[in-house]
Amino acid sequence: SVIASLCDFLIFFFMLIVINLIFLVVHHKLRSTTLHVLWSSYLASSWSGNCVL
């Protein structure tokens, strides 16, 4: 149903924000550019994949 998919989307979106915040803290401590690039590209690909679907 529409409500269920909307719930899934909100949960996914919330998880993205939480994971991003955690990663920002970790990234601030590690200062690893490679990890950041990999993470950004992963997020971008998964996000665009969801938009296509």
NORMOJO-V406763 format. One record per residue. N is the residue number from 1. PHI is phi in whole degrees, -180 to 180 (none if undefined). PSI is psi in whole degrees, -180 to 180 (999 if undefined). NEAR is the number of other ideal C-beta (glycine too) atoms within 12 Angstrom. Layout:
n-><N	N>
phi-><PHI	PHI>
psi-><PSI	PSI>
near-><NEAR	NEAR>
This chain:
n-><1	2	3	4	5	6	7	8	9	10	11	12	13	14	15	16	17	18	19	20	21	22	23	24	25	26	27	28	29	30	31	32	33	34	35	36	37	38	39	40	41	42	43	44	45	46	47	48	49	50	51	52	53>
phi-><none	-67	-64	-64	-67	-65	-61	-59	-65	-64	-63	-61	-63	-63	-62	-59	-63	-62	-63	-63	-63	-60	-66	-60	-65	-63	-63	-64	-81	-83	55	-101	-68	-61	-60	-64	-64	-61	-63	-63	-67	-64	-62	-63	-69	-70	-69	-66	-63	-68	-66	-65	-70>
psi-><168	-41	-41	-44	-35	-41	-46	-42	-44	-42	-45	-44	-43	-43	-40	-46	-46	-48	-40	-43	-45	-44	-38	-42	-47	-44	-37	-34	-39	-36	47	108	-39	-47	-41	-43	-45	-45	-44	-44	-37	-46	-44	-43	-41	-36	-46	-33	-40	-37	-39	-44	999>
near-><7	8	9	10	13	12	13	16	18	14	14	20	18	14	17	21	15	14	19	20	14	15	23	18	13	16	21	13	11	14	12	14	11	12	18	19	13	15	23	18	14	18	22	15	14	19	18	12	12	16	10	8	11>
